[in-house]
Every structure is written in C-alpha cells, then in structure tokens.
Amino acid sequence: MTKCSICTKSKGKRNCIIFGGAVCTYCCGTSRGKEKCEGCPFYKTSNQIRRYDKAPYFTTQQMADNPKLQDVADVIEGAICGFDLAQKQTTRDAFYERIMERLLRSLPLS
C-alpha cells in the first residue's frame, strides 16, 4: 500500500505531479491551488463543483399541489422502474443516484 507523500499516514490514491507521488484525497483537497494544479483532473474551480444540497426540494404537499412537478416525477420514476425491470432488478442504487444527479443538472423544475 502506497502512503500519502504529504501526510505519510493515509493511503495515497491520487498521483500528484507537484508532490511527486501518490497523495490521499484529504491532502490533495487541502493543498491544491490554481497556479500549481491547473490542468490536473482532480482540480476543480468553484463553478465546476456541483452542489446537490442546493438542488430544489419539494415537500409532499408541494408535489400534490403542482401537476407539472408530478409529471416530471412520473417520467423519472417510470424510466427508472422500466430500466430496473429490464435489468432484472440487479442495478445498484448508486447507479440511479448518478442518473438523478445528471437529471438535476439539466431539468428546469421551476
């Protein structure tokens, strides 16, 4: 197991050209900067980071009162259920989570 070249405690999972070896995700996140890490696949600017905790949230009552939201939810649920049945219900929840994240990026819900 390769240790992080910065903290030497955690497992180094990311290859870092700046520190010359593998670094752990924590050290990578806390030590990166635009001038030294631009171009690295792990470096993201603030507008590239998705904040799903800021995504719209609707209560059960809001869903019941809004036919447009119900239509969107029905389409999403139907697609997921249809795909799940076609896959003989072997697909893991994480797969559907990634689909929902992509839908949240592209669907105008307001």
GULUMZA-268925 format. One line per field, with one value per residue: residue number from 1; x, y, z of N, C-alpha, C in turn. Coordinates in steps of 0.05 Angstrom, whole numbers, plus 5000, padded with zeros to 4 digits. Example, Ala and Ser with C-alpha at 12.3 -4.5 7.8 and 13.67 -1.06 7.14 Angstrom:
2
k <- [1:2];
n_c1 <- [5264:5257];
n_c2 <- [4886:4955];
n_c3 <- [5156:5142];
ca_c1 <- [5246:5273];
ca_c2 <- [4910:4979];
ca_c3 <- [5156:5143];
c_c1 <- [5264:5258];
c_c2 <- [4934:5001];
c_c3 <- [5156:5157];
END
This chain:
110
k <- [1:2:3:4:5:6:7:8:9:10:11:12:13:14:15:16:17:18:19:20:21:22:23:24:25:26:27:28:29:30:31:32:33:34:35:36:37:38:39:40:41:42:43:44:45:46:47:48:49:50:51:52:53:54:55:56:57:58:59:60:61:62:63:64:65:66:67:68:69:70:71:72:73:74:75:76:77:78:79:80:81:82:83:84:85:86:87:88:89:90:91:92:93:94:95:96:97:98:99:100:101:102:103:104:105:106:107:108:109:110];
n_c1 <- [5017:5013:5035:5011:5046:5048:5024:5039:5008:4956:4927:4955:4920:4916:4954:5003:5034:5059:5075:5104:5087:5041:4982:4937:4865:4848:4894:4905:4860:4865:4913:4915:4919:4903:4946:4986:4960:4927:4898:4904:4866:4839:4833:4786:4748:4708:4659:4654:4642:4590:4534:4493:4464:4441:4403:4335:4282:4224:4165:4119:4068:4074:4087:4038:4005:4022:4017:4055:4104:4090:4084:4137:4162:4135:4152:4207:4206:4180:4217:4261:4240:4225:4275:4301:4270:4281:4334:4330:4325:4377:4409:4447:4433:4468:4478:4429:4428:4469:4444:4401:4429:4450:4403:4383:4419:4402:4346:4296:4262:4230];
n_c2 <- [4976:5043:5100:5165:5219:5268:5271:5221:5183:5165:5125:5134:5155:5185:5207:5255:5307:5352:5340:5296:5239:5192:5217:5226:5235:5275:5307:5322:5354:5396:5419:5439:5488:5541:5562:5522:5473:5474:5443:5392:5332:5327:5377:5427:5484:5531:5539:5491:5453:5413:5427:5391:5394:5442:5436:5440:5426:5392:5389:5337:5358:5402:5375:5348:5391:5412:5400:5400:5387:5336:5310:5311:5280:5232:5216:5209:5169:5128:5117:5099:5054:5023:5013:4986:4940:4918:4905:4863:4875:4883:4926:4972:5020:5065:5073:5094:5139:5170:5179:5211:5256:5275:5287:5328:5368:5383:5389:5438:5457:5496];
n_c3 <- [5000:4982:5015:5031:5003:5028:5081:5100:5127:5111:5058:4995:4940:4895:4840:4844:4812:4831:4884:4875:4874:4903:4934:4989:4988:5022:5033:4980:4969:5007:4995:4944:4892:4846:4813:4816:4807:4762:4707:4726:4734:4782:4802:4811:4794:4830:4802:4775:4811:4834:4872:4904:4950:4946:4910:4884:4929:4944:4982:5002:5001:4966:4919:4911:4901:4852:4787:4746:4770:4787:4738:4719:4759:4752:4701:4710:4750:4722:4681:4710:4737:4694:4669:4711:4715:4664:4672:4705:4758:4780:4785:4822:4875:4873:4820:4801:4832:4808:4759:4775:4793:4745:4718:4751:4739:4688:4683:4681:4736:4757];
ca_c1 <- [5000:5028:5027:5010:5073:5047:5020:5050:4991:4935:4934:4956:4903:4918:4981:5007:5059:5072:5088:5120:5079:5013:4972:4910:4845:4847:4917:4901:4840:4873:4938:4915:4915:4900:4971:5002:4945:4910:4903:4902:4839:4827:4829:4761:4742:4682:4636:4653:4633:4561:4524:4467:4449:4428:4382:4308:4270:4195:4151:4097:4045:4081:4084:4009:3992:4034:4016:4080:4123:4081:4091:4166:4168:4124:4170:4232:4201:4174:4242:4278:4227:4227:4303:4306:4257:4296:4359:4322:4328:4404:4424:4451:4422:4487:4474:4406:4436:4484:4425:4387:4447:4451:4377:4382:4435:4391:4317:4285:4239:4214];
ca_c2 <- [5000:5068:5120:5193:5232:5292:5265:5194:5167:5153:5112:5153:5145:5203:5213:5284:5315:5372:5328:5273:5213:5188:5232:5219:5254:5298:5325:5334:5375:5418:5432:5448:5516:5546:5565:5497:5449:5478:5422:5366:5323:5329:5405:5438:5511:5531:5536:5464:5435:5411:5428:5378:5402:5467:5430:5445:5405:5396:5373:5321:5375:5417:5356:5343:5415:5421:5379:5400:5371:5308:5299:5307:5258:5207:5208:5199:5143:5108:5110:5084:5028:5007:5004:4967:4914:4907:4895:4842:4887:4877:4951:4983:5047:5085:5079:5112:5165:5185:5187:5233:5279:5285:5299:5353:5387:5391:5394:5462:5449:5519];
ca_c3 <- [5000:4980:5034:5021:5004:5044:5110:5105:5144:5096:5033:4972:4918:4871:4832:4844:4799:4847:4907:4865:4883:4909:4957:4997:4978:5040:5027:4954:4971:5024:4986:4916:4885:4817:4799:4815:4800:4739:4687:4740:4733:4808:4809:4800:4803:4845:4785:4765:4832:4836:4900:4903:4973:4939:4890:4893:4945:4945:5002:4992:4995:4942:4897:4908:4890:4827:4766:4730:4786:4787:4712:4718:4777:4739:4679:4722:4764:4702:4668:4729:4742:4669:4666:4732:4707:4642:4682:4724:4785:4790:4785:4849:4880:4866:4791:4799:4844:4788:4739:4787:4793:4718:4713:4766:4724:4663:4683:4694:4753:4766];
c_c1 <- [5018:5017:5027:5037:5072:5045:5032:5034:4970:4945:4934:4941:4905:4947:4984:5034:5074:5088:5104:5112:5049:5006:4944:4890:4844:4870:4915:4882:4849:4899:4937:4910:4915:4927:4987:4987:4927:4918:4902:4872:4824:4821:4804:4757:4714:4658:4634:4643:4603:4553:4496:4451:4434:4406:4354:4297:4240:4183:4130:4073:4050:4078:4054:3995:4002:4035:4042:4101:4116:4088:4120:4173:4158:4142:4196:4227:4195:4199:4259:4266:4229:4255:4310:4294:4272:4322:4355:4328:4356:4421:4425:4440:4441:4485:4451:4411:4451:4465:4410:4404:4448:4425:4374:4398:4420:4361:4310:4260:4222:4196];
c_c2 <- [5025:5088:5148:5206:5258:5285:5238:5177:5152:5140:5133:5142:5161:5209:5243:5291:5335:5360:5303:5246:5213:5205:5223:5241:5278:5318:5337:5357:5400:5432:5442:5477:5520:5547:5539:5473:5452:5457:5394:5358:5325:5358:5416:5466:5511:5529:5508:5444:5436:5410:5417:5385:5428:5461:5435:5421:5412:5378:5356:5338:5392:5400:5351:5367:5424:5399:5377:5383:5342:5295:5293:5282:5231:5197:5196:5171:5121:5098:5092:5056:5011:4997:4983:4940:4902:4895:4873:4850:4881:4903:4962:5012:5069:5093:5099:5139:5182:5195:5212:5258:5291:5299:5326:5375:5399:5398:5421:5455:5472:5530];
c_c3 <- [5000:4999:5020:5024:5020:5074:5118:5124:5129:5070:5010:4949:4893:4865:4829:4832:4816:4870:4900:4876:4889:4934:4964:4988:4996:5035:5000:4955:4986:5014:4958:4914:4855:4802:4796:4805:4775:4717:4700:4739:4760:4817:4796:4811:4816:4827:4772:4786:4834:4865:4900:4928:4968:4918:4901:4908:4947:4965:4988:4984:4969:4917:4891:4895:4863:4806:4750:4744:4786:4760:4709:4735:4765:4717:4690:4735:4743:4687:4685:4733:4717:4664:4686:4725:4684:4650:4702:4752:4797:4793:4814:4851:4871:4836:4787:4811:4823:4766:4750:4787:4765:4710:4727:4752:4700:4663:4696:4710:4762:4745];
END
